[in-house]
């Protein structure tokens, strides 16, 4: 499981201590990216490959153990001049020890895979929540922008009405000035 141990340290701690539901990141909060979620998935995949290799190793050791037991049994009952089987019990004990070690590694790998699944699910939920939080923030910003645009439109409408009224008043003043201006110039 050599390639498996290159996992990014502390991703489970990040997932556990990442806050949700609070605006802005706190001083001790962690950022969480989709890439980190992918890293956990890659780690799980490598562990699954290692778990498969452990299963294969267990099958091989069990096969060797059975074959050795068969050879030892036939060697003891045979009257032919075969090579004697050296210390059969010691080899059987070594097979048992190797099987126990491999099974312990298999249990550990399964436990780590379960932990990775838990961490990945938690990270996924955090990302979903933060995505929803961001969407709500953006939706609120859009609502605020729409309200500001509505206010601007109302102000523009009022300004247009006032300009039209001023224009009417200016026309009236122009007519009055046109009527009285020639009389003042003559007199």
QUICOR-V796281 format. One record per residue. N is the residue number from 1. RES is the residue in one letter. PSI is psi in whole degrees, -180 to 180 (none if undefined). OMEGA is omega in degrees with one decimal (999 if undefined). Layout:
BEGIN
n = {N:N}
res = {RES:RES}
psi = {PSI:PSI}
omega = {OMEGA:OMEGA}
END
This chain:
BEGIN
n = {1:2:3:4:5:6:7:8:9:10:11:12:13:14:15:16:17:18:19:20:21:22:23:24:25:26:27:28:29:30:31:32:33:34:35:36:37:38:39:40:41:42:43:44:45:46:47:48:49:50:51:52:53:54:55:56:57:58:59:60:61:62:63:64:65:66:67:68:69:70:71:72:73:74:75:76:77:78:79:80:81:82:83:84:85:86:87:88:89:90:91:92:93:94:95:96:97:98:99:100:101:102:103:104:105:106:107:108:109:110:111:112:113:114:115:116:117:118:119:120:121:122:123:124:125:126:127:128:129:130:131:132:133:134:135:136:137:138:139:140:141:142:143:144:145:146:147:148:149:150:151:152:153:154:155:156:157:158:159:160:161:162:163:164:165:166:167:168:169:170:171:172:173:174:175:176:177:178:179:180:181:182:183:184:185:186:187}
res = {X:X:X:X:X:X:X:X:X:X:X:X:X:X:X:X:X:X:X:X:X:X:X:X:X:X:X:X:X:X:X:X:X:X:X:X:X:X:X:X:X:X:X:X:X:X:X:X:X:X:X:X:X:X:X:X:X:X:X:X:X:X:X:X:X:X:X:X:X:X:X:X:X:X:X:X:X:X:X:X:X:X:X:X:X:X:X:X:X:X:X:X:X:X:X:X:X:X:X:X:X:X:X:X:X:X:X:X:X:X:X:X:X:X:X:X:X:X:X:X:X:X:X:X:X:X:X:X:X:X:X:X:X:X:X:X:X:X:X:X:X:X:X:X:X:X:X:X:X:X:X:X:X:X:X:X:X:X:X:X:X:X:X:X:X:X:X:X:X:X:X:X:X:X:X:X:X:X:X:X:X:X:X:X:X:X:X}
psi = {33:-47:-16:-28:2:30:146:124:141:11:-33:-38:-40:-45:-39:-41:5:133:151:154:6:138:131:156:137:170:-37:9:161:144:155:125:163:-31:-39:-36:-41:-38:-43:-42:-41:-40:-44:-41:-43:-38:-38:-40:-43:-38:-41:-41:-40:-41:-43:-44:-41:-44:-41:-47:-41:-39:-43:-42:-46:-42:-42:-41:-42:-45:-41:-39:-44:-28:-40:-37:-10:142:-6:162:82:162:129:147:119:132:70:-41:-39:-43:-39:-41:-39:-41:-44:-42:-45:-40:-44:-42:-47:-41:-36:-42:-38:-44:-42:-43:-42:-42:-42:-40:-43:-43:-41:-39:-44:-47:-43:-42:-42:-43:-41:-43:-41:-45:-41:-46:-45:-36:-45:-42:-44:-42:-40:-41:-44:-39:-42:-40:-40:-40:-42:-41:-42:-40:-40:-39:-37:-44:-43:-44:-42:-42:-42:-40:-46:-43:-39:-43:-44:-39:-40:-40:-42:-37:-42:-42:-39:-38:-43:-42:-37:-42:-45:-43:-37:-37:-42:-22:-47:-34:-36:-33:-31:-33:none}
omega = {-177.7:-178.5:-177.1:-172.9:-178.7:-177.9:176.3:-175.6:170.1:-179.3:176.3:176.6:177.5:-178.6:-178.4:-172.7:177.3:-178.7:172.9:177.4:178.1:-179.3:179.3:178.4:177.5:-177.5:-176.1:-177.9:179.5:169.6:-179.4:-177.6:177.7:179.2:178.0:176.4:177.8:178.7:178.1:-179.9:177.5:177.8:177.4:179.4:177.9:177.6:178.3:176.4:178.7:178.3:177.0:177.9:177.4:176.9:178.8:178.8:178.5:178.4:-179.7:-179.3:178.2:176.9:178.1:-179.4:179.7:-180.0:179.0:178.5:178.8:179.4:180.0:-179.7:-179.7:179.3:179.9:-175.6:-177.0:177.2:178.8:179.8:176.0:175.7:-177.3:179.2:-176.9:172.5:-175.8:-177.8:179.4:178.7:176.7:177.9:177.5:175.9:179.3:179.9:179.4:177.1:179.7:178.2:-179.6:178.7:176.8:176.8:179.7:177.6:179.2:179.5:177.3:178.6:179.4:177.7:177.4:178.9:177.4:178.1:178.8:-179.5:-179.8:178.1:178.5:177.8:179.5:178.9:178.6:179.2:177.2:-178.8:179.6:176.5:176.9:179.0:179.6:178.8:178.3:178.1:178.8:177.5:178.5:178.0:177.6:176.6:177.8:178.8:178.1:178.2:178.4:177.9:177.8:178.0:177.6:179.7:177.4:178.0:178.9:177.7:178.5:179.2:177.7:177.6:-179.9:177.9:178.5:178.9:177.8:179.3:177.0:-179.4:178.6:176.0:179.9:178.4:177.9:178.4:-179.7:179.8:179.4:179.8:-175.4:-177.9:179.4:-179.8:179.0:-179.7:179.8:-172.2:999}
END
